[in-house]
Amino acid sequence: MADPLSVAGLVTGVISLGLQVAGGLTNYLDAVKGRSEDLRSAKQGATDMRDLLLTIRDLLPQIESNWPASATTVKRHVDSCHAELGALHALLSELSQPGPSGSGLRSKMTDAKMKLSYPFERPKISRLEERLKKVNSALQTALQVTDL
């Protein structure tokens, strides 16, 4: 049987990674201007993932103290997201290239490049949406265990 502290640490790490990925996804999707109708689903998925992770993070201490068996199941479902979150993080890194901030010529060129390259990135964004759906489904299942 795994050490309870190491399991709790792993869940905390998964939640932290998930929140980092959700923030990065939101920033990337917001940066792809002019395609909001195409990206609405992905943006909603990233927002849902962040909300689910925050809810689990906030409820987990109560679940652990009141319903240990349910806490184990919640942790198992959160842990099952780890691989998908890693893949999402890698895909996000592939899609987003840090660009200059500000309103100068270089920033405008970076924005134009993102707009022009969007059709070529569409298959990757579709994969991103599918991975978000998988993560969100596992997180929703984890919350269903608690009857919320």
C-alpha positions in Angstrom: 0.0 0.0 0.0 1.3 3.5 -0.9 2.3 5.9 1.8 -0.7 8.3 2.4 1.6 11.3 2.5 3.2 10.5 -0.8 -0.3 10.0 -2.4 -1.5 13.3 -1.0 1.7 14.9 -2.4 1.1 13.4 -5.8 -2.5 14.6 -5.9 -1.3 18.1 -4.9 1.3 18.0 -7.7 -1.3 16.9 -10.2 -3.6 19.7 -9.2 -0.8 22.2 -9.3 0.2 21.0 -12.8 -3.4 21.1 -13.9 -3.9 24.7 -12.7 -0.6 25.7 -14.5 -1.8 24.1 -17.7 -5.3 25.6 -17.4 -3.7 29.1 -17.0 -1.4 28.5 -20.0 -4.2 27.3 -22.2 -6.3 30.3 -21.3 -3.5 32.6 -22.1 -2.7 30.9 -25.4 -6.3 30.7 -26.5 -6.8 34.4 -25.7 -3.8 35.2 -27.7 -5.1 33.6 -30.9 -7.3 36.6 -31.7 -9.9 36.6 -34.4 -10.7 32.9 -33.9 -12.9 33.2 -30.8 -15.8 31.3 -32.4 -13.5 28.3 -33.2 -11.8 28.3 -29.8 -14.9 28.9 -27.6 -15.1 25.1 -26.8 -11.4 24.9 -25.9 -11.6 28.1 -23.7 -14.6 26.7 -21.9 -12.8 23.4 -21.4 -9.8 25.1 -19.9 -12.1 27.2 -17.6 -14.0 24.1 -16.5 -10.7 22.2 -15.8 -9.5 25.0 -13.6 -12.8 25.2 -11.7 -12.9 21.4 -11.2 -9.3 21.4 -9.9 -9.9 24.2 -7.5 -13.1 22.5 -6.2 -11.3 19.2 -5.7 -8.3 21.0 -4.0 -10.7 22.8 -1.6 -12.8 19.8 -0.8 -10.2 17.2 -0.5 -9.2 17.9 3.2 -12.9 17.6 4.2 -13.3 14.4 2.2 -10.2 12.9 3.7 -11.3 13.6 7.3 -15.0 12.6 6.9 -15.0 9.9 4.1 -11.5 8.2 3.8 -12.7 5.6 1.3 -14.2 8.3 -1.0 -11.0 10.3 -0.6 -9.0 7.4 -1.9 -11.3 7.1 -5.0 -11.1 10.9 -5.6 -7.3 10.7 -5.4 -7.2 7.8 -7.8 -9.3 9.7 -10.4 -7.1 12.9 -10.0 -4.0 10.8 -10.4 -5.4 9.3 -13.6 -5.3 12.8 -15.0 -1.6 13.1 -14.6 -0.6 11.6 -17.9 -3.2 13.6 -19.8 -2.1 16.8 -18.1 1.5 16.1 -19.0 0.4 15.6 -22.6 -1.6 18.8 -22.5 1.3 20.7 -21.1 3.6 19.3 -23.9 1.0 20.2 -26.6 0.7 23.7 -25.1 4.4 24.2 -25.2 4.4 23.1 -28.8 1.6 25.5 -29.7 2.7 28.6 -27.7 6.0 30.2 -28.4 6.8 33.0 -26.0 6.6 36.2 -27.9 7.5 39.8 -27.0 4.9 41.7 -25.0 3.9 45.2 -25.6 2.5 47.1 -28.5 5.6 47.4 -30.7 6.2 46.2 -34.2 7.6 42.9 -33.0 4.5 42.2 -30.9 2.2 43.0 -33.9 4.2 40.7 -36.1 3.9 37.9 -33.5 0.1 38.5 -33.4 -0.1 38.4 -37.2 2.0 35.2 -37.3 -0.4 33.5 -34.8 -3.4 34.5 -36.9 -1.8 33.2 -40.1 -0.6 30.0 -38.6 -3.9 29.1 -36.9 -5.2 27.0 -39.8 -2.0 24.9 -39.6 -2.4 24.5 -35.8 -6.1 23.5 -36.0 -5.4 19.7 -35.8 -3.3 20.3 -32.6 -6.0 22.4 -31.1 -8.5 19.7 -31.9 -6.2 17.2 -30.0 -6.0 19.8 -27.2 -9.8 19.9 -27.0 -10.1 16.1 -26.9 -7.5 15.9 -24.1 -9.3 18.6 -22.1 -12.5 16.6 -22.4 -10.8 13.5 -21.0 -9.3 15.3 -18.1 -12.6 17.1 -17.3 -14.5 13.8 -17.5 -12.1 12.2 -15.0 -12.3 15.2 -12.7 -16.1 15.3 -12.9 -16.2 11.6 -12.0 -13.9 12.3 -9.0 -16.4 14.9 -7.8 -19.4 12.6 -8.4 -17.9 10.2 -5.9 -18.5 12.9 -3.3 -22.2 13.2 -4.4 -21.7 16.9 -5.2 
